[in-house]
Amino acid sequence: MVELLKRDTGPENLSTRFWAVDKVFFVYLSAVAIWIAGWGRHVPEAPAFIALHLLGVALIVVEAKFPNRTSWIFRNWYPLPYVGSCYKEMAVLIPAIRHTDSDRWLADQDFRLWHANPTVWLERIYTPGLTEYLQIVYTLFIPAVLLIAFFLWKNRKFPEFQYYAFLIAFGFLMSYIGYVLVPARGPRFLLSSLQHAPLQGLWGFAGMQHALDRLESAHYDCFPSGHTELTILAWWGSRMVSNRLFKIYFAYTPSIIFATVYLRYHYTVDVMAGAFLAVCLIAASPLLYRFLQERV
């Protein structure tokens, strides 16, 4: 895989070619802008959203075609704020344009599969210590994904860093498309009346959950499970850092997948969809990356 990444990947030979990740954002930002324009009367401040999308595309073009002192840092790290901004806008766009949700349908699929509601069934193994541990694991999701990028950058593995940035950005954006197609908030909202007791941790559980709620804005972000998808992608990417880190992430990944259901954030079908999407991206991304990277 690494051999296909060697061209135009160091600060000393930064070219004016568009990178694979640039092209992914061009397509995504343009498609969502068209979507907003088509449903503009339903979206608060639709012109502002469209303008921001155009500005996002323009910034990539300027930094790529007119290299300057900021270009190297911008072109490597801009996917981080772009992905975050795209996530936050979905909290506005989905309820404005999609006037229904899929929670009941997802819960029904879970029940048909397990003949029980998994979040309710799991109450029999609840303990404050386990809840605290799993909430910590769940809260560390973004740092765990970013840690791989940090190590690759620190070790000056720029080709690997750029491939990882492409893989993770592509993974996030694909999950946002899923949120639009199957909008859902999760079992902790739909099935709250069926739960016999609230989740309780030891010390920091309530604070971590409250902080995540504020960051995620009660988002329609269940299907597919981004925590499952992106953690699997990070685990796969960790092998570019070291075998030791790969083993650590191999242990971390099952914990966060279990936490998504135990903590009532996700239905099991969300988790399956996230895992399936991750496997598809792992299989397809090397060829897709080569194809996009070799085109002007």
KOLKOL-726067 format. One record per residue (C-alpha): y, z, x; residue number from 1; residue in three letters. Coordinates in steps of 0.2 Angstrom, whole numbers. Example, Ala and Ser with C-alpha at 12.3 -4.5 7.8 and 13.67 -1.06 7.14 Angstrom:
% residues 2
c2 | c3 | c1 | i | aa
-22 | 39 | 62 | 1 | ala
-5 | 36 | 68 | 2 | ser
//
This chain:
% residues 296
c2 | c3 | c1 | i | aa
0 | 0 | 0 | 1 | met
12 | 5 | 13 | 2 | val
12 | -12 | 22 | 3 | glu
21 | -20 | 8 | 4 | leu
35 | -8 | 9 | 5 | leu
41 | -11 | 27 | 6 | lys
55 | -24 | 23 | 7 | arg
73 | -18 | 20 | 8 | asp
68 | 0 | 19 | 9 | thr
78 | 9 | 33 | 10 | gly
97 | 13 | 34 | 11 | pro
98 | 2 | 50 | 12 | glu
93 | -14 | 40 | 13 | asn
100 | -11 | 23 | 14 | leu
100 | -28 | 14 | 15 | ser
109 | -34 | -1 | 16 | thr
92 | -37 | -10 | 17 | arg
89 | -29 | -26 | 18 | phe
74 | -16 | -25 | 19 | trp
60 | -15 | -37 | 20 | ala
67 | 1 | -45 | 21 | val
84 | -8 | -47 | 22 | asp
75 | -21 | -58 | 23 | lys
66 | -8 | -68 | 24 | val
83 | 0 | -72 | 25 | phe
91 | -16 | -76 | 26 | phe
78 | -20 | -89 | 27 | val
78 | -3 | -97 | 28 | tyr
97 | 0 | -97 | 29 | leu
100 | -17 | -105 | 30 | ser
86 | -15 | -118 | 31 | ala
92 | 2 | -124 | 32 | val
110 | -5 | -124 | 33 | ala
104 | -19 | -136 | 34 | ile
95 | -7 | -146 | 35 | trp
110 | 4 | -148 | 36 | ile
121 | -11 | -152 | 37 | ala
109 | -16 | -166 | 38 | gly
109 | 1 | -174 | 39 | trp
127 | 5 | -169 | 40 | gly
133 | 11 | -186 | 41 | arg
119 | 25 | -185 | 42 | his
124 | 31 | -167 | 43 | val
138 | 43 | -164 | 44 | pro
150 | 35 | -151 | 45 | glu
139 | 19 | -149 | 46 | ala
152 | 9 | -139 | 47 | pro
153 | 24 | -127 | 48 | ala
134 | 23 | -124 | 49 | phe
134 | 4 | -122 | 50 | ile
149 | 6 | -110 | 51 | ala
139 | 19 | -99 | 52 | leu
124 | 8 | -99 | 53 | his
134 | -7 | -92 | 54 | leu
143 | 5 | -80 | 55 | leu
126 | 10 | -74 | 56 | gly
120 | -8 | -71 | 57 | val
137 | -12 | -62 | 58 | ala
136 | 3 | -50 | 59 | leu
118 | -3 | -44 | 60 | ile
125 | -21 | -42 | 61 | val
140 | -15 | -32 | 62 | val
130 | -4 | -21 | 63 | glu
117 | -17 | -18 | 64 | ala
128 | -32 | -15 | 65 | lys
143 | -24 | -6 | 66 | phe
135 | -11 | 6 | 67 | pro
146 | 3 | 11 | 68 | asn
145 | 21 | 18 | 69 | arg
138 | 27 | 1 | 70 | thr
125 | 13 | -2 | 71 | ser
110 | 21 | 8 | 72 | trp
111 | 37 | -1 | 73 | ile
115 | 30 | -18 | 74 | phe
102 | 17 | -18 | 75 | arg
88 | 29 | -13 | 76 | asn
93 | 44 | -24 | 77 | trp
102 | 36 | -40 | 78 | tyr
86 | 36 | -50 | 79 | pro
87 | 55 | -51 | 80 | leu
103 | 56 | -61 | 81 | pro
99 | 40 | -70 | 82 | tyr
83 | 46 | -76 | 83 | val
91 | 63 | -81 | 84 | gly
105 | 54 | -91 | 85 | ser
92 | 43 | -100 | 86 | cys
82 | 58 | -105 | 87 | tyr
98 | 67 | -112 | 88 | lys
104 | 52 | -122 | 89 | glu
87 | 51 | -131 | 90 | met
91 | 68 | -139 | 91 | ala
105 | 59 | -148 | 92 | val
98 | 42 | -151 | 93 | leu
81 | 46 | -158 | 94 | ile
87 | 57 | -172 | 95 | pro
101 | 45 | -176 | 96 | ala
90 | 30 | -177 | 97 | ile
73 | 36 | -181 | 98 | arg
75 | 46 | -197 | 99 | his
57 | 53 | -197 | 100 | thr
45 | 61 | -185 | 101 | asp
27 | 60 | -181 | 102 | ser
23 | 78 | -179 | 103 | asp
11 | 79 | -194 | 104 | arg
2 | 63 | -189 | 105 | trp
-1 | 70 | -171 | 106 | leu
-7 | 87 | -178 | 107 | ala
-19 | 78 | -189 | 108 | asp
-26 | 68 | -175 | 109 | gln
-28 | 85 | -165 | 110 | asp
-37 | 93 | -180 | 111 | phe
-49 | 78 | -183 | 112 | arg
-53 | 78 | -165 | 113 | leu
-56 | 97 | -163 | 114 | trp
-59 | 103 | -181 | 115 | his
-45 | 116 | -177 | 116 | ala
-27 | 117 | -172 | 117 | asn
-29 | 119 | -153 | 118 | pro
-13 | 130 | -151 | 119 | thr
-19 | 142 | -165 | 120 | val
-37 | 142 | -158 | 121 | trp
-31 | 147 | -141 | 122 | leu
-23 | 163 | -148 | 123 | glu
-40 | 171 | -144 | 124 | arg
-37 | 170 | -125 | 125 | ile
-19 | 174 | -125 | 126 | tyr
-14 | 188 | -113 | 127 | thr
4 | 192 | -107 | 128 | pro
-1 | 189 | -89 | 129 | gly
-8 | 172 | -92 | 130 | leu
7 | 167 | -103 | 131 | thr
19 | 172 | -89 | 132 | glu
9 | 162 | -76 | 133 | tyr
8 | 146 | -86 | 134 | leu
26 | 147 | -91 | 135 | gln
31 | 148 | -72 | 136 | ile
19 | 133 | -69 | 137 | val
27 | 123 | -83 | 138 | tyr
45 | 128 | -78 | 139 | thr
41 | 121 | -60 | 140 | leu
38 | 104 | -67 | 141 | phe
54 | 95 | -60 | 142 | ile
54 | 105 | -44 | 143 | pro
36 | 100 | -41 | 144 | ala
39 | 81 | -44 | 145 | val
55 | 82 | -33 | 146 | leu
46 | 91 | -19 | 147 | leu
36 | 76 | -14 | 148 | ile
52 | 65 | -13 | 149 | ala
60 | 79 | -2 | 150 | phe
46 | 79 | 10 | 151 | phe
45 | 60 | 11 | 152 | leu
64 | 60 | 14 | 153 | trp
63 | 74 | 27 | 154 | lys
50 | 66 | 37 | 155 | asn
59 | 49 | 36 | 156 | arg
45 | 40 | 27 | 157 | lys
58 | 29 | 19 | 158 | phe
45 | 15 | 13 | 159 | pro
34 | 28 | 5 | 160 | glu
50 | 37 | -2 | 161 | phe
56 | 21 | -11 | 162 | gln
39 | 17 | -18 | 163 | tyr
37 | 35 | -25 | 164 | tyr
55 | 34 | -32 | 165 | ala
49 | 18 | -41 | 166 | phe
33 | 26 | -47 | 167 | leu
42 | 41 | -54 | 168 | ile
57 | 33 | -62 | 169 | ala
45 | 20 | -70 | 170 | phe
34 | 34 | -76 | 171 | gly
49 | 43 | -84 | 172 | phe
56 | 28 | -92 | 173 | leu
39 | 23 | -100 | 174 | met
38 | 40 | -107 | 175 | ser
55 | 38 | -115 | 176 | tyr
49 | 23 | -124 | 177 | ile
35 | 33 | -131 | 178 | gly
47 | 46 | -137 | 179 | tyr
56 | 32 | -147 | 180 | val
40 | 25 | -154 | 181 | leu
32 | 41 | -159 | 182 | val
46 | 54 | -160 | 183 | pro
39 | 72 | -161 | 184 | ala
45 | 90 | -157 | 185 | arg
29 | 99 | -154 | 186 | gly
17 | 111 | -162 | 187 | pro
27 | 126 | -159 | 188 | arg
39 | 120 | -172 | 189 | phe
27 | 111 | -184 | 190 | leu
13 | 124 | -183 | 191 | leu
24 | 140 | -181 | 192 | ser
18 | 147 | -198 | 193 | ser
0 | 145 | -194 | 194 | leu
2 | 156 | -178 | 195 | gln
-3 | 174 | -180 | 196 | his
8 | 181 | -166 | 197 | ala
22 | 175 | -155 | 198 | pro
19 | 171 | -136 | 199 | leu
24 | 186 | -125 | 200 | gln
24 | 186 | -106 | 201 | gly
28 | 200 | -94 | 202 | leu
45 | 198 | -86 | 203 | trp
53 | 181 | -86 | 204 | gly
44 | 171 | -100 | 205 | phe
58 | 173 | -113 | 206 | ala
71 | 168 | -101 | 207 | gly
62 | 153 | -94 | 208 | met
58 | 147 | -112 | 209 | gln
76 | 149 | -117 | 210 | his
83 | 140 | -102 | 211 | ala
71 | 125 | -105 | 212 | leu
76 | 124 | -123 | 213 | asp
94 | 123 | -118 | 214 | arg
90 | 109 | -105 | 215 | leu
79 | 99 | -117 | 216 | glu
91 | 101 | -132 | 217 | ser
76 | 103 | -145 | 218 | ala
71 | 85 | -139 | 219 | his
59 | 73 | -148 | 220 | tyr
49 | 72 | -132 | 221 | asp
31 | 76 | -135 | 222 | cys
22 | 59 | -135 | 223 | phe
16 | 55 | -122 | 224 | pro
17 | 72 | -112 | 225 | ser
29 | 68 | -98 | 226 | gly
23 | 84 | -90 | 227 | his
5 | 78 | -89 | 228 | thr
10 | 60 | -84 | 229 | glu
23 | 64 | -71 | 230 | leu
13 | 79 | -63 | 231 | thr
-2 | 67 | -61 | 232 | ile
9 | 54 | -53 | 233 | leu
16 | 68 | -41 | 234 | ala
-1 | 73 | -37 | 235 | trp
-6 | 55 | -33 | 236 | trp
10 | 53 | -23 | 237 | gly
7 | 69 | -13 | 238 | ser
-6 | 61 | -3 | 239 | arg
8 | 51 | 6 | 240 | met
14 | 68 | 13 | 241 | val
-2 | 76 | 18 | 242 | ser
-20 | 80 | 13 | 243 | asn
-15 | 98 | 12 | 244 | arg
-2 | 95 | -1 | 245 | leu
-13 | 83 | -10 | 246 | phe
-26 | 98 | -12 | 247 | lys
-12 | 110 | -18 | 248 | ile
-6 | 98 | -31 | 249 | tyr
-24 | 95 | -36 | 250 | phe
-25 | 113 | -40 | 251 | ala
-8 | 114 | -49 | 252 | tyr
-10 | 99 | -60 | 253 | thr
-24 | 106 | -71 | 254 | pro
-14 | 122 | -74 | 255 | ser
2 | 112 | -80 | 256 | ile
-9 | 101 | -91 | 257 | ile
-17 | 117 | -99 | 258 | phe
0 | 125 | -100 | 259 | ala
7 | 111 | -111 | 260 | thr
-5 | 116 | -125 | 261 | val
-7 | 134 | -122 | 262 | tyr
12 | 137 | -123 | 263 | leu
13 | 126 | -139 | 264 | arg
24 | 113 | -132 | 265 | tyr
11 | 98 | -134 | 266 | his
-3 | 92 | -145 | 267 | tyr
-19 | 88 | -135 | 268 | thr
-16 | 69 | -140 | 269 | val
0 | 70 | -131 | 270 | asp
-9 | 76 | -116 | 271 | val
-22 | 62 | -117 | 272 | met
-8 | 49 | -119 | 273 | ala
1 | 56 | -104 | 274 | gly
-15 | 56 | -93 | 275 | ala
-19 | 38 | -99 | 276 | phe
-2 | 32 | -95 | 277 | leu
-2 | 40 | -78 | 278 | ala
-19 | 32 | -74 | 279 | val
-12 | 15 | -79 | 280 | cys
3 | 16 | -69 | 281 | leu
-7 | 22 | -53 | 282 | ile
-18 | 7 | -55 | 283 | ala
-4 | -6 | -59 | 284 | ala
11 | 0 | -49 | 285 | ser
6 | -7 | -32 | 286 | pro
5 | -25 | -39 | 287 | leu
20 | -23 | -50 | 288 | leu
30 | -15 | -35 | 289 | tyr
25 | -30 | -24 | 290 | arg
30 | -42 | -37 | 291 | phe
47 | -35 | -40 | 292 | leu
51 | -31 | -22 | 293 | gln
47 | -48 | -16 | 294 | glu
59 | -56 | -29 | 295 | arg
78 | -58 | -26 | 296 | val
//
